[in-house]
Amino acid sequence: MKHLIQSNSHLLKQLSEVVLQLKDDDYALPLDIYSGSTIGQHTRHVLCFFDCFLQGCLTGKVCFDNRERKITIEQNVQIACDEIKRISQLLTTVKEDKNITLQSIADGIVTNVSSTVLRELLYVLEHTVHHLAIIKIGALHHFSYVHFPQNFGVAQSTIDYNKQ
């Protein structure tokens, strides 16, 4: 558990490092390469998933479909970084694996699946890596002034494979 929390915290730190380099206008700029979405929207989306996970740790039920979309996070770099810091701090409060329910809502149909805190923490990690890769693509294509931490948006399994 501790290792996954540290890995998630590391990804959030990397995200903050990248987001802090962006101007608010660039952060919230609709990009053609994203079909009109923004780096800010991808950042907010990642943070929403962490919020859902953390809420689920408290309630025993995680639903990634029913999430609060805080628009200010996708428009303002400082607000996004403050949210990253808040979530990073809350992650340290997750101490134990326990059974929880994963709820999915699609076309009005609610499906509940047995899961665990550890399983959903791993899911949030993989989801974050995926969106960091998307953020990197957009920033590389549109904002050449942004520099990325090593292995930003690269899955740990790929990092391990490349070391061989």
C-alpha positions as CSV (number, residue, x, y, z in Angstrom):
1,M,0.0,0.0,0.0
2,K,2.7,2.5,1.0
3,H,4.5,2.0,-2.3
4,L,1.4,2.7,-4.3
5,I,0.7,5.8,-2.3
6,Q,4.3,7.0,-2.9
7,S,4.0,6.2,-6.6
8,N,0.7,8.2,-6.9
9,S,2.2,11.1,-4.9
10,H,5.2,11.1,-7.3
11,L,2.9,11.3,-10.3
12,L,1.0,14.2,-8.7
13,K,4.3,16.0,-8.0
14,Q,5.3,15.6,-11.6
15,L,2.0,16.9,-12.7
16,S,2.4,19.9,-10.5
17,E,5.9,20.6,-11.9
18,V,4.5,20.6,-15.5
19,V,1.4,22.6,-14.7
20,L,3.3,25.3,-12.9
21,Q,5.3,26.0,-16.1
22,L,2.1,26.8,-18.0
23,K,0.5,30.2,-18.4
24,D,-3.2,30.2,-17.4
25,D,-4.2,31.0,-21.0
26,D,-2.2,28.1,-22.4
27,Y,-3.4,25.8,-19.6
28,A,-7.0,26.5,-20.5
29,L,-6.5,26.7,-24.3
30,P,-8.7,24.3,-26.4
31,L,-6.2,22.2,-28.4
32,D,-6.9,20.7,-31.8
33,I,-4.8,17.7,-30.9
34,Y,-7.3,17.0,-28.1
35,S,-10.3,17.7,-30.3
36,G,-10.9,21.0,-28.4
37,S,-10.2,19.9,-24.8
38,T,-7.5,21.5,-22.7
39,I,-4.6,20.5,-20.5
40,G,-6.5,22.0,-17.7
41,Q,-9.4,19.7,-18.3
42,H,-7.1,16.6,-18.3
43,T,-5.6,17.8,-15.1
44,R,-9.0,18.4,-13.5
45,H,-10.1,14.9,-14.7
46,V,-7.2,13.3,-13.0
47,L,-7.8,15.1,-9.8
48,C,-11.5,14.2,-9.8
49,F,-10.6,10.6,-9.9
50,F,-8.3,11.0,-6.9
51,D,-11.2,12.8,-5.1
52,C,-13.6,9.9,-5.9
53,F,-11.1,7.4,-4.7
54,L,-10.5,9.3,-1.4
55,Q,-14.2,9.7,-0.8
56,G,-14.7,6.0,-1.5
57,C,-12.1,5.2,1.2
58,L,-14.3,7.1,3.7
59,T,-17.7,5.8,2.6
60,G,-16.8,2.3,1.4
61,K,-18.1,3.0,-2.2
62,V,-16.1,4.4,-5.1
63,C,-17.9,5.8,-8.1
64,F,-15.7,7.4,-10.7
65,D,-18.7,8.2,-12.9
66,N,-20.4,10.5,-10.3
67,R,-17.7,13.1,-9.8
68,E,-17.7,16.8,-9.1
69,R,-16.2,18.8,-11.9
70,K,-14.6,21.8,-10.4
71,I,-14.2,24.1,-13.4
72,T,-11.8,26.5,-11.7
73,I,-9.2,23.6,-11.5
74,E,-9.2,23.4,-15.3
75,Q,-8.9,27.2,-15.8
76,N,-6.3,28.3,-13.2
77,V,-2.8,26.8,-12.7
78,Q,-2.5,27.9,-9.1
79,I,-5.9,26.5,-8.1
80,A,-4.9,23.2,-9.8
81,C,-1.6,23.1,-7.9
82,D,-3.3,23.8,-4.6
83,E,-5.7,20.9,-5.4
84,I,-2.8,18.6,-6.2
85,K,-1.2,19.5,-2.9
86,R,-4.4,18.9,-1.0
87,I,-4.9,15.5,-2.6
88,S,-1.3,14.5,-2.0
89,Q,-1.7,15.3,1.7
90,L,-5.0,13.3,1.8
91,L,-3.4,10.3,0.1
92,T,-1.1,9.9,3.1
93,T,-4.1,9.3,5.3
94,V,-4.9,6.0,3.4
95,K,-3.5,3.4,5.7
96,E,-5.1,0.1,5.1
97,D,-6.6,-2.1,2.4
98,K,-10.2,-3.0,2.9
99,N,-13.1,-4.2,0.9
100,I,-15.1,-1.5,-0.9
101,T,-17.7,-1.4,-3.6
102,L,-16.9,0.0,-7.0
103,Q,-20.0,1.6,-8.6
104,S,-20.4,2.2,-12.3
105,I,-23.2,4.2,-13.8
106,A,-23.8,3.8,-17.6
107,D,-27.0,4.7,-19.4
108,G,-28.7,5.1,-16.1
109,I,-27.8,1.5,-15.1
110,V,-26.0,1.2,-11.8
111,T,-23.6,-1.7,-11.4
112,N,-21.8,-2.5,-8.1
113,V,-18.7,-4.6,-8.1
114,S,-16.7,-5.8,-5.1
115,S,-13.2,-4.3,-5.0
116,T,-10.6,-3.2,-2.5
117,V,-8.9,0.1,-1.6
118,L,-5.6,-1.3,-3.0
119,R,-7.2,-2.3,-6.3
120,E,-8.7,1.1,-6.8
121,L,-5.5,2.9,-5.8
122,L,-3.7,0.9,-8.5
123,Y,-6.5,1.9,-11.0
124,V,-6.0,5.6,-10.1
125,L,-2.3,5.3,-10.7
126,E,-2.7,3.7,-14.1
127,H,-5.4,6.3,-15.0
128,T,-3.1,9.1,-14.0
129,V,-0.2,7.8,-16.1
130,H,-2.5,7.6,-19.1
131,H,-3.6,11.3,-18.7
132,L,0.0,12.5,-18.0
133,A,0.9,11.0,-21.4
134,I,-2.0,12.9,-23.0
135,I,-1.0,16.1,-21.3
136,K,2.6,15.6,-22.6
137,I,1.4,15.1,-26.1
138,G,-0.5,18.4,-26.1
139,A,2.2,20.4,-24.4
140,L,4.9,19.1,-26.7
141,H,2.8,19.9,-29.7
142,H,1.7,23.4,-28.6
143,F,3.9,24.7,-25.9
144,S,7.6,24.2,-26.6
145,Y,8.6,26.1,-23.4
146,V,7.4,23.3,-21.2
147,H,10.0,20.8,-19.9
148,F,9.0,17.4,-18.5
149,P,10.4,15.3,-15.6
150,Q,12.0,12.1,-16.7
151,N,9.5,9.4,-17.6
152,F,6.5,11.8,-17.4
153,G,3.5,9.8,-18.6
154,V,5.3,6.5,-18.9
155,A,4.0,3.4,-17.2
156,Q,6.3,1.8,-14.6
157,S,6.2,-1.5,-16.5
158,T,7.6,0.4,-19.6
159,I,10.3,2.1,-17.5
160,D,11.3,-1.3,-16.0
161,Y,11.3,-2.9,-19.5
162,N,13.5,-0.1,-20.9
163,K,16.0,-0.7,-18.2
164,Q,16.7,-4.2,-19.4
